[in-house]
């Protein structure tokens, strides 16, 4: 009998969320967005670096940010 009560557990539906771009109800196919357009708008914002974490540091203040140092380079300058 204990197993039967586990199988009949109440399922709680997820809260309906709104599209972060336009505020319309989200659609499962494009979740968390409502359509492909809103998804593409958000992607464009990421690619244009519109989303940022603001800091007081200047771009050159990052530790390890050495002029002439390229990712994957061999260090010969």
PDB file of N, CA, C and O in Angstrom, chain B, residues numbered from 101:
ATOM      1  N   UNK B 101       0.814  -1.201   0.000  1.00  0.00           N
ATOM      2  CA  UNK B 101       0.000   0.000   0.000  1.00  0.00           C
ATOM      3  C   UNK B 101       0.858   1.266   0.000  1.00  0.00           C
ATOM      4  O   UNK B 101       0.452   2.286  -0.557  1.00  0.00           O
ATOM      5  N   UNK B 102       2.018   1.210   0.608  1.00  0.00           N
ATOM      6  CA  UNK B 102       2.879   2.388   0.647  1.00  0.00           C
ATOM      7  C   UNK B 102       3.319   2.794  -0.752  1.00  0.00           C
ATOM      8  O   UNK B 102       3.445   3.985  -1.036  1.00  0.00           O
ATOM      9  N   UNK B 103       3.559   1.817  -1.638  1.00  0.00           N
ATOM     10  CA  UNK B 103       3.978   2.131  -3.000  1.00  0.00           C
ATOM     11  C   UNK B 103       2.873   2.835  -3.773  1.00  0.00           C
ATOM     12  O   UNK B 103       3.153   3.714  -4.588  1.00  0.00           O
ATOM     13  N   UNK B 104       1.646   2.469  -3.534  1.00  0.00           N
ATOM     14  CA  UNK B 104       0.534   3.092  -4.243  1.00  0.00           C
ATOM     15  C   UNK B 104       0.450   4.584  -3.920  1.00  0.00           C
ATOM     16  O   UNK B 104       0.164   5.387  -4.808  1.00  0.00           O
ATOM     17  N   UNK B 105       0.690   4.965  -2.678  1.00  0.00           N
ATOM     18  CA  UNK B 105       0.613   6.375  -2.311  1.00  0.00           C
ATOM     19  C   UNK B 105       1.738   7.176  -2.973  1.00  0.00           C
ATOM     20  O   UNK B 105       1.553   8.357  -3.267  1.00  0.00           O
ATOM     21  N   UNK B 106       2.894   6.558  -3.212  1.00  0.00           N
ATOM     22  CA  UNK B 106       3.982   7.255  -3.903  1.00  0.00           C
ATOM     23  C   UNK B 106       3.614   7.536  -5.355  1.00  0.00           C
ATOM     24  O   UNK B 106       3.950   8.594  -5.888  1.00  0.00           O
ATOM     25  N   UNK B 107       2.930   6.602  -5.993  1.00  0.00           N
ATOM     26  CA  UNK B 107       2.578   6.757  -7.397  1.00  0.00           C
ATOM     27  C   UNK B 107       1.444   7.750  -7.604  1.00  0.00           C
ATOM     28  O   UNK B 107       1.302   8.299  -8.697  1.00  0.00           O
ATOM     29  N   UNK B 108       0.650   7.987  -6.599  1.00  0.00           N
ATOM     30  CA  UNK B 108      -0.477   8.907  -6.730  1.00  0.00           C
ATOM     31  C   UNK B 108      -0.149  10.286  -6.166  1.00  0.00           C
ATOM     32  O   UNK B 108      -1.044  11.029  -5.764  1.00  0.00           O
ATOM     33  N   UNK B 109       1.140  10.621  -6.141  1.00  0.00           N
ATOM     34  CA  UNK B 109       1.536  11.931  -5.629  1.00  0.00           C
ATOM     35  C   UNK B 109       0.945  13.027  -6.512  1.00  0.00           C
ATOM     36  O   UNK B 109       0.821  12.867  -7.727  1.00  0.00           O
ATOM     37  N   UNK B 110       0.593  14.117  -5.895  1.00  0.00           N
ATOM     38  CA  UNK B 110      -0.023  15.228  -6.608  1.00  0.00           C
ATOM     39  C   UNK B 110       1.025  15.951  -7.458  1.00  0.00           C
ATOM     40  O   UNK B 110       2.104  16.286  -6.969  1.00  0.00           O
ATOM     41  N   UNK B 111       0.707  16.183  -8.708  1.00  0.00           N
ATOM     42  CA  UNK B 111       1.598  16.892  -9.619  1.00  0.00           C
ATOM     43  C   UNK B 111       1.199  18.360  -9.624  1.00  0.00           C
ATOM     44  O   UNK B 111       0.042  18.701  -9.868  1.00  0.00           O
ATOM     45  N   UNK B 112       2.162  19.216  -9.354  1.00  0.00           N
ATOM     46  CA  UNK B 112       1.904  20.650  -9.321  1.00  0.00           C
ATOM     47  C   UNK B 112       2.422  21.257 -10.622  1.00  0.00           C
ATOM     48  O   UNK B 112       3.610  21.128 -10.918  1.00  0.00           O
ATOM     49  N   UNK B 113       1.575  21.912 -11.402  1.00  0.00           N
ATOM     50  CA  UNK B 113       2.035  22.502 -12.664  1.00  0.00           C
ATOM     51  C   UNK B 113       2.999  23.659 -12.417  1.00  0.00           C
ATOM     52  O   UNK B 113       2.912  24.357 -11.407  1.00  0.00           O
ATOM     53  N   UNK B 114       3.919  23.846 -13.361  1.00  0.00           N
ATOM     54  CA  UNK B 114       4.857  24.951 -13.262  1.00  0.00           C
ATOM     55  C   UNK B 114       4.135  26.269 -13.490  1.00  0.00           C
ATOM     56  O   UNK B 114       3.139  26.331 -14.210  1.00  0.00           O
ATOM     57  N   UNK B 115       4.645  27.302 -12.878  1.00  0.00           N
ATOM     58  CA  UNK B 115       4.062  28.627 -13.040  1.00  0.00           C
ATOM     59  C   UNK B 115       4.309  29.111 -14.466  1.00  0.00           C
ATOM     60  O   UNK B 115       5.418  28.989 -14.988  1.00  0.00           O
ATOM     61  N   UNK B 116       3.281  29.654 -15.083  1.00  0.00           N
ATOM     62  CA  UNK B 116       3.440  30.204 -16.427  1.00  0.00           C
ATOM     63  C   UNK B 116       4.302  31.453 -16.351  1.00  0.00           C
ATOM     64  O   UNK B 116       4.043  32.358 -15.559  1.00  0.00           O
ATOM     65  N   UNK B 117       5.313  31.486 -17.172  1.00  0.00           N
ATOM     66  CA  UNK B 117       6.238  32.612 -17.191  1.00  0.00           C
ATOM     67  C   UNK B 117       5.970  33.488 -18.404  1.00  0.00           C
ATOM     68  O   UNK B 117       5.403  33.042 -19.401  1.00  0.00           O
ATOM     69  N   UNK B 118       6.384  34.725 -18.300  1.00  0.00           N
ATOM     70  CA  UNK B 118       6.238  35.658 -19.408  1.00  0.00           C
ATOM     71  C   UNK B 118       7.555  35.751 -20.173  1.00  0.00           C
ATOM     72  O   UNK B 118       8.631  35.536 -19.616  1.00  0.00           O
ATOM     73  N   UNK B 119       7.449  36.072 -21.441  1.00  0.00           N
ATOM     74  CA  UNK B 119       8.613  36.261 -22.303  1.00  0.00           C
ATOM     75  C   UNK B 119       9.445  37.419 -21.746  1.00  0.00           C
ATOM     76  O   UNK B 119       8.903  38.500 -21.514  1.00  0.00           O
ATOM     77  N   UNK B 120      10.754  37.219 -21.524  1.00  0.00           N
ATOM     78  CA  UNK B 120      11.572  38.302 -20.978  1.00  0.00           C
ATOM     79  C   UNK B 120      11.776  39.461 -21.957  1.00  0.00           C
ATOM     80  O   UNK B 120      12.180  40.549 -21.546  1.00  0.00           O
ATOM     81  N   UNK B 121      11.502  39.243 -23.234  1.00  0.00           N
ATOM     82  CA  UNK B 121      11.697  40.292 -24.235  1.00  0.00           C
ATOM     83  C   UNK B 121      10.476  41.192 -24.368  1.00  0.00           C
ATOM     84  O   UNK B 121      10.599  42.417 -24.360  1.00  0.00           O
ATOM     85  N   UNK B 122       9.282  40.577 -24.491  1.00  0.00           N
ATOM     86  CA  UNK B 122       8.086  41.400 -24.751  1.00  0.00           C
ATOM     87  C   UNK B 122       6.996  41.270 -23.687  1.00  0.00           C
ATOM     88  O   UNK B 122       6.075  42.086 -23.661  1.00  0.00           O
ATOM     89  N   UNK B 123       7.075  40.273 -22.813  1.00  0.00           N
ATOM     90  CA  UNK B 123       6.086  40.116 -21.754  1.00  0.00           C
ATOM     91  C   UNK B 123       4.906  39.231 -22.101  1.00  0.00           C
ATOM     92  O   UNK B 123       4.029  39.024 -21.263  1.00  0.00           O
ATOM     93  N   UNK B 124       4.861  38.701 -23.323  1.00  0.00           N
ATOM     94  CA  UNK B 124       3.777  37.790 -23.719  1.00  0.00           C
ATOM     95  C   UNK B 124       3.984  36.434 -23.044  1.00  0.00           C
ATOM     96  O   UNK B 124       5.095  36.135 -22.604  1.00  0.00           O
ATOM     97  N   UNK B 125       2.948  35.614 -22.954  1.00  0.00           N
ATOM     98  CA  UNK B 125       3.121  34.286 -22.355  1.00  0.00           C
ATOM     99  C   UNK B 125       4.133  33.453 -23.147  1.00  0.00           C
ATOM    100  O   UNK B 125       4.125  33.464 -24.378  1.00  0.00           O
ATOM    101  N   UNK B 126       5.000  32.736 -22.436  1.00  0.00           N
ATOM    102  CA  UNK B 126       6.017  31.900 -23.080  1.00  0.00           C
ATOM    103  C   UNK B 126       5.367  30.705 -23.762  1.00  0.00           C
ATOM    104  O   UNK B 126       4.327  30.215 -23.321  1.00  0.00           O
ATOM    105  N   UNK B 127       5.987  30.242 -24.836  1.00  0.00           N
ATOM    106  CA  UNK B 127       5.524  29.085 -25.597  1.00  0.00           C
ATOM    107  C   UNK B 127       6.570  27.991 -25.433  1.00  0.00           C
ATOM    108  O   UNK B 127       7.768  28.268 -25.492  1.00  0.00           O
ATOM    109  N   UNK B 128       6.129  26.748 -25.227  1.00  0.00           N
ATOM    110  CA  UNK B 128       7.053  25.645 -24.956  1.00  0.00           C
ATOM    111  C   UNK B 128       8.140  25.524 -26.019  1.00  0.00           C
ATOM    112  O   UNK B 128       9.294  25.260 -25.683  1.00  0.00           O
ATOM    113  N   UNK B 129       7.803  25.708 -27.276  1.00  0.00           N
ATOM    114  CA  UNK B 129       8.774  25.548 -28.366  1.00  0.00           C
ATOM    115  C   UNK B 129       9.925  26.546 -28.264  1.00  0.00           C
ATOM    116  O   UNK B 129      11.048  26.221 -28.651  1.00  0.00           O
ATOM    117  N   UNK B 130       9.674  27.746 -27.756  1.00  0.00           N
ATOM    118  CA  UNK B 130      10.685  28.801 -27.700  1.00  0.00           C
ATOM    119  C   UNK B 130      11.032  29.206 -26.271  1.00  0.00           C
ATOM    120  O   UNK B 130      11.678  30.233 -26.064  1.00  0.00           O
ATOM    121  N   UNK B 131      10.620  28.430 -25.301  1.00  0.00           N
ATOM    122  CA  UNK B 131      10.773  28.770 -23.892  1.00  0.00           C
ATOM    123  C   UNK B 131      12.194  29.193 -23.577  1.00  0.00           C
ATOM    124  O   UNK B 131      13.121  28.492 -23.986  1.00  0.00           O
ATOM    125  N   UNK B 132      12.420  30.267 -22.893  1.00  0.00           N
ATOM    126  CA  UNK B 132      11.469  31.051 -22.111  1.00  0.00           C
ATOM    127  C   UNK B 132      10.810  32.174 -22.904  1.00  0.00           C
ATOM    128  O   UNK B 132      10.173  33.052 -22.322  1.00  0.00           O
ATOM    129  N   UNK B 133      10.957  32.153 -24.216  1.00  0.00           N
ATOM    130  CA  UNK B 133      10.418  33.221 -25.057  1.00  0.00           C
ATOM    131  C   UNK B 133       9.065  32.829 -25.635  1.00  0.00           C
ATOM    132  O   UNK B 133       8.623  31.688 -25.504  1.00  0.00           O
ATOM    133  N   UNK B 134       8.415  33.798 -26.279  1.00  0.00           N
ATOM    134  CA  UNK B 134       7.101  33.531 -26.870  1.00  0.00           C
ATOM    135  C   UNK B 134       7.200  33.171 -28.345  1.00  0.00           C
ATOM    136  O   UNK B 134       6.285  32.560 -28.897  1.00  0.00           O
ATOM    137  N   UNK B 135       8.305  33.544 -28.989  1.00  0.00           N
ATOM    138  CA  UNK B 135       8.457  33.271 -30.421  1.00  0.00           C
ATOM    139  C   UNK B 135       9.931  33.340 -30.805  1.00  0.00           C
ATOM    140  O   UNK B 135      10.773  33.756 -30.009  1.00  0.00           O
ATOM    141  N   UNK B 136      10.226  32.930 -32.020  1.00  0.00           N
ATOM    142  CA  UNK B 136      11.608  32.941 -32.509  1.00  0.00           C
ATOM    143  C   UNK B 136      12.147  34.362 -32.573  1.00  0.00           C
ATOM    144  O   UNK B 136      13.326  34.588 -32.298  1.00  0.00           O
ATOM    145  N   UNK B 137      11.311  35.310 -32.929  1.00  0.00           N
ATOM    146  CA  UNK B 137      11.762  36.697 -33.022  1.00  0.00           C
ATOM    147  C   UNK B 137      12.306  37.194 -31.684  1.00  0.00           C
ATOM    148  O   UNK B 137      13.384  37.787 -31.635  1.00  0.00           O
ATOM    149  N   UNK B 138      11.565  36.954 -30.600  1.00  0.00           N
ATOM    150  CA  UNK B 138      12.024  37.397 -29.282  1.00  0.00           C
ATOM    151  C   UNK B 138      13.301  36.666 -28.873  1.00  0.00           C
ATOM    152  O   UNK B 138      14.180  37.246 -28.236  1.00  0.00           O
ATOM    153  N   UNK B 139      13.396  35.395 -29.242  1.00  0.00           N
ATOM    154  CA  UNK B 139      14.608  34.632 -28.977  1.00  0.00           C
ATOM    155  C   UNK B 139      15.799  35.244 -29.711  1.00  0.00           C
ATOM    156  O   UNK B 139      16.881  35.377 -29.141  1.00  0.00           O
ATOM    157  N   UNK B 140      15.598  35.615 -30.975  1.00  0.00           N
ATOM    158  CA  UNK B 140      16.666  36.219 -31.770  1.00  0.00           C
ATOM    159  C   UNK B 140      17.038  37.605 -31.260  1.00  0.00           C
ATOM    160  O   UNK B 140      18.211  37.978 -31.284  1.00  0.00           O
ATOM    161  N   UNK B 141      16.059  38.370 -30.800  1.00  0.00           N
ATOM    162  CA  UNK B 141      16.337  39.689 -30.225  1.00  0.00           C
ATOM    163  C   UNK B 141      17.239  39.529 -29.005  1.00  0.00           C
ATOM    164  O   UNK B 141      18.199  40.282 -28.841  1.00  0.00           O
ATOM    165  N   UNK B 142      16.937  38.557 -28.153  1.00  0.00           N
ATOM    166  CA  UNK B 142      17.746  38.318 -26.963  1.00  0.00           C
ATOM    167  C   UNK B 142      19.159  37.874 -27.347  1.00  0.00           C
ATOM    168  O   UNK B 142      20.135  38.334 -26.755  1.00  0.00           O
ATOM    169  N   UNK B 143      19.272  36.991 -28.326  1.00  0.00           N
ATOM    170  CA  UNK B 143      20.585  36.548 -28.790  1.00  0.00           C
ATOM    171  C   UNK B 143      21.389  37.730 -29.316  1.00  0.00           C
ATOM    172  O   UNK B 143      22.584  37.844 -29.042  1.00  0.00           O
ATOM    173  N   UNK B 144      20.739  38.606 -30.067  1.00  0.00           N
ATOM    174  CA  UNK B 144      21.415  39.799 -30.569  1.00  0.00           C
ATOM    175  C   UNK B 144      21.927  40.680 -29.443  1.00  0.00           C
ATOM    176  O   UNK B 144      23.006  41.263 -29.549  1.00  0.00           O
ATOM    177  N   UNK B 145      21.170  40.778 -28.381  1.00  0.00           N
ATOM    178  CA  UNK B 145      21.613  41.575 -27.226  1.00  0.00           C
ATOM    179  C   UNK B 145      22.859  40.970 -26.599  1.00  0.00           C
ATOM    180  O   UNK B 145      23.774  41.693 -26.206  1.00  0.00           O
ATOM    181  N   UNK B 146      22.898  39.642 -26.502  1.00  0.00           N
ATOM    182  CA  UNK B 146      24.094  38.976 -25.967  1.00  0.00           C
ATOM    183  C   UNK B 146      25.285  39.215 -26.886  1.00  0.00           C
ATOM    184  O   UNK B 146      26.372  39.551 -26.416  1.00  0.00           O
ATOM    185  N   UNK B 147      25.091  39.045 -28.196  1.00  0.00           N
ATOM    186  CA  UNK B 147      26.191  39.192 -29.146  1.00  0.00           C
ATOM    187  C   UNK B 147      26.696  40.628 -29.234  1.00  0.00           C
ATOM    188  O   UNK B 147      27.879  40.849 -29.496  1.00  0.00           O
ATOM    189  N   UNK B 148      25.825  41.602 -29.020  1.00  0.00           N
ATOM    190  CA  UNK B 148      26.227  43.011 -29.008  1.00  0.00           C
ATOM    191  C   UNK B 148      26.772  43.439 -27.655  1.00  0.00           C
ATOM    192  O   UNK B 148      27.125  44.602 -27.461  1.00  0.00           O
ATOM    193  N   UNK B 149      26.840  42.499 -26.721  1.00  0.00           N
ATOM    194  CA  UNK B 149      27.319  42.749 -25.357  1.00  0.00           C
ATOM    195  C   UNK B 149      26.487  43.805 -24.644  1.00  0.00           C
ATOM    196  O   UNK B 149      27.017  44.608 -23.875  1.00  0.00           O
ATOM    197  N   UNK B 150      25.168  43.802 -24.905  1.00  0.00           N
ATOM    198  CA  UNK B 150      24.269  44.709 -24.203  1.00  0.00           C
ATOM    199  C   UNK B 150      24.066  44.282 -22.755  1.00  0.00           C
ATOM    200  O   UNK B 150      23.768  45.116 -21.901  1.00  0.00           O
ATOM    201  N   UNK B 151      24.225  42.996 -22.470  1.00  0.00           N
ATOM    202  CA  UNK B 151      24.117  42.497 -21.103  1.00  0.00           C
ATOM    203  C   UNK B 151      25.503  42.550 -20.478  1.00  0.00           C
ATOM    204  O   UNK B 151      26.442  41.946 -20.996  1.00  0.00           O
ATOM    205  N   UNK B 152      25.636  43.263 -19.379  1.00  0.00           N
ATOM    206  CA  UNK B 152      26.931  43.423 -18.724  1.00  0.00           C
ATOM    207  C   UNK B 152      26.767  43.413 -17.213  1.00  0.00           C
ATOM    208  O   UNK B 152      25.694  43.683 -16.675  1.00  0.00           O
ATOM    209  N   UNK B 153      27.849  43.098 -16.565  1.00  0.00           N
ATOM    210  CA  UNK B 153      27.937  43.249 -15.119  1.00  0.00           C
ATOM    211  C   UNK B 153      28.836  44.451 -14.899  1.00  0.00           C
ATOM    212  O   UNK B 153      30.022  44.416 -15.229  1.00  0.00           O
ATOM    213  N   UNK B 154      28.281  45.501 -14.349  1.00  0.00           N
ATOM    214  CA  UNK B 154      29.036  46.732 -14.168  1.00  0.00           C
ATOM    215  C   UNK B 154      29.990  46.607 -12.991  1.00  0.00           C
ATOM    216  O   UNK B 154      29.624  46.110 -11.926  1.00  0.00           O
ATOM    217  N   UNK B 155      31.232  47.068 -13.200  1.00  0.00           N
ATOM    218  CA  UNK B 155      32.243  47.059 -12.146  1.00  0.00           C
ATOM    219  C   UNK B 155      32.941  48.407 -12.120  1.00  0.00           C
ATOM    220  O   UNK B 155      32.741  49.240 -13.005  1.00  0.00           O
ATOM    221  N   UNK B 156      33.762  48.615 -11.099  1.00  0.00           N
ATOM    222  CA  UNK B 156      34.551  49.837 -10.991  1.00  0.00           C
ATOM    223  C   UNK B 156      35.926  49.676 -11.634  1.00  0.00           C
ATOM    224  O   UNK B 156      36.696  50.634 -11.700  1.00  0.00           O
ATOM    225  N   UNK B 157      36.238  48.476 -12.105  1.00  0.00           N
ATOM    226  CA  UNK B 157      37.551  48.205 -12.676  1.00  0.00           C
ATOM    227  C   UNK B 157      37.629  48.683 -14.120  1.00  0.00           C
ATOM    228  O   UNK B 157      36.659  48.591 -14.873  1.00  0.00           O
ATOM    229  N   UNK B 158      38.800  49.195 -14.494  1.00  0.00           N
ATOM    230  CA  UNK B 158      39.049  49.554 -15.888  1.00  0.00           C
ATOM    231  C   UNK B 158      39.339  48.271 -16.663  1.00  0.00           C
ATOM    232  O   UNK B 158      39.773  47.289 -16.060  1.00  0.00           O
ATOM    233  N   UNK B 159      39.116  48.243 -17.975  1.00  0.00           N
ATOM    234  CA  UNK B 159      39.343  47.020 -18.747  1.00  0.00           C
ATOM    235  C   UNK B 159      40.747  46.449 -18.591  1.00  0.00           C
ATOM    236  O   UNK B 159      40.907  45.230 -18.661  1.00  0.00           O
ATOM    237  N   UNK B 160      41.764  47.269 -18.385  1.00  0.00           N
ATOM    238  CA  UNK B 160      43.134  46.781 -18.228  1.00  0.00           C
ATOM    239  C   UNK B 160      43.448  46.271 -16.837  1.00  0.00           C
ATOM    240  O   UNK B 160      44.547  45.767 -16.608  1.00  0.00           O
ATOM    241  N   UNK B 161      42.515  46.385 -15.895  1.00  0.00           N
ATOM    242  CA  UNK B 161      42.760  45.973 -14.514  1.00  0.00           C
ATOM    243  C   UNK B 161      42.545  44.488 -14.276  1.00  0.00           C
ATOM    244  O   UNK B 161      42.678  44.025 -13.143  1.00  0.00           O
ATOM    245  N   UNK B 162      42.221  43.740 -15.303  1.00  0.00           N
ATOM    246  CA  UNK B 162      41.936  42.321 -15.131  1.00  0.00           C
ATOM    247  C   UNK B 162      43.247  41.575 -14.923  1.00  0.00           C
ATOM    248  O   UNK B 162      44.141  41.685 -15.762  1.00  0.00           O
ATOM    249  N   UNK B 163      43.397  40.816 -13.833  1.00  0.00           N
ATOM    250  CA  UNK B 163      44.628  40.053 -13.610  1.00  0.00           C
ATOM    251  C   UNK B 163      44.877  39.085 -14.758  1.00  0.00           C
ATOM    252  O   UNK B 163      43.964  38.392 -15.208  1.00  0.00           O
ATOM    253  N   UNK B 164      46.112  39.042 -15.226  1.00  0.00           N
ATOM    254  CA  UNK B 164      46.452  38.150 -16.323  1.00  0.00           C
ATOM    255  C   UNK B 164      46.206  38.769 -17.681  1.00  0.00           C
ATOM    256  O   UNK B 164      46.471  38.137 -18.703  1.00  0.00           O
ATOM    257  N   UNK B 165      45.702  39.999 -17.714  1.00  0.00           N
ATOM    258  CA  UNK B 165      45.452  40.687 -18.977  1.00  0.00           C
ATOM    259  C   UNK B 165      46.745  41.387 -19.387  1.00  0.00           C
ATOM    260  O   UNK B 165      46.949  42.564 -19.091  1.00  0.00           O
ATOM    261  N   UNK B 166      47.614  40.644 -20.072  1.00  0.00           N
ATOM    262  CA  UNK B 166      48.929  41.142 -20.441  1.00  0.00           C
ATOM    263  C   UNK B 166      48.918  41.539 -21.916  1.00  0.00           C
ATOM    264  O   UNK B 166      48.483  40.753 -22.757  1.00  0.00           O
ATOM    265  N   UNK B 167      49.391  42.751 -22.247  1.00  0.00           N
ATOM    266  CA  UNK B 167      49.436  43.149 -23.658  1.00  0.00           C
ATOM    267  C   UNK B 167      50.267  42.161 -24.474  1.00  0.00           C
ATOM    268  O   UNK B 167      51.356  41.765 -24.057  1.00  0.00           O
ATOM    269  N   UNK B 168      49.755  41.772 -25.623  1.00  0.00           N
ATOM    270  CA  UNK B 168      50.459  40.835 -26.491  1.00  0.00           C
ATOM    271  C   UNK B 168      50.209  39.385 -26.156  1.00  0.00           C
ATOM    272  O   UNK B 168      50.626  38.501 -26.906  1.00  0.00           O
ATOM    273  N   UNK B 169      49.539  39.114 -25.046  1.00  0.00           N
ATOM    274  CA  UNK B 169      49.247  37.738 -24.648  1.00  0.00           C
ATOM    275  C   UNK B 169      47.951  37.315 -25.317  1.00  0.00           C
ATOM    276  O   UNK B 169      46.903  37.914 -25.072  1.00  0.00           O
ATOM    277  N   UNK B 170      48.007  36.294 -26.155  1.00  0.00           N
ATOM    278  CA  UNK B 170      46.817  35.824 -26.848  1.00  0.00           C
ATOM    279  C   UNK B 170      46.422  34.457 -26.335  1.00  0.00           C
ATOM    280  O   UNK B 170      47.292  33.648 -26.012  1.00  0.00           O
ATOM    281  N   UNK B 171      45.131  34.177 -26.252  1.00  0.00           N
ATOM    282  CA  UNK B 171      44.690  32.857 -25.800  1.00  0.00           C
ATOM    283  C   UNK B 171      45.200  31.769 -26.736  1.00  0.00           C
ATOM    284  O   UNK B 171      45.087  31.886 -27.956  1.00  0.00           O
ATOM    285  N   UNK B 172      45.756  30.724 -26.165  1.00  0.00           N
ATOM    286  CA  UNK B 172      46.232  29.598 -26.952  1.00  0.00           C
ATOM    287  C   UNK B 172      47.592  29.841 -27.576  1.00  0.00           C
ATOM    288  O   UNK B 172      48.098  28.985 -28.302  1.00  0.00           O
ATOM    289  N   UNK B 173      48.193  30.988 -27.310  1.00  0.00           N
ATOM    290  CA  UNK B 173      49.512  31.287 -27.866  1.00  0.00           C
ATOM    291  C   UNK B 173      50.601  30.523 -27.141  1.00  0.00           C
ATOM    292  O   UNK B 173      50.367  29.933 -26.087  1.00  0.00           O
ATOM    293  N   UNK B 174      51.810  30.541 -27.722  1.00  0.00           N
ATOM    294  CA  UNK B 174      52.903  29.805 -27.100  1.00  0.00           C
ATOM    295  C   UNK B 174      53.746  30.675 -26.186  1.00  0.00           C
ATOM    296  O   UNK B 174      54.725  30.198 -25.612  1.00  0.00           O
ATOM    297  N   UNK B 175      53.381  31.953 -26.038  1.00  0.00           N
ATOM    298  CA  UNK B 175      54.066  32.831 -25.110  1.00  0.00           C
ATOM    299  C   UNK B 175      55.295  33.497 -25.693  1.00  0.00           C
ATOM    300  O   UNK B 175      56.003  34.197 -24.969  1.00  0.00           O
ATOM    301  N   UNK B 176      55.579  33.307 -26.989  1.00  0.00           N
ATOM    302  CA  UNK B 176      56.748  33.921 -27.595  1.00  0.00           C
ATOM    303  C   UNK B 176      56.491  35.357 -28.043  1.00  0.00           C
ATOM    304  O   UNK B 176      57.361  35.981 -28.649  1.00  0.00           O
ATOM    305  N   UNK B 177      55.328  35.874 -27.756  1.00  0.00           N
ATOM    306  CA  UNK B 177      55.078  37.263 -27.937  1.00  0.00           C
ATOM    307  C   UNK B 177      54.383  37.671 -29.130  1.00  0.00           C
ATOM    308  O   UNK B 177      54.145  38.862 -29.329  1.00  0.00           O
TER     309      UNK B 177
END
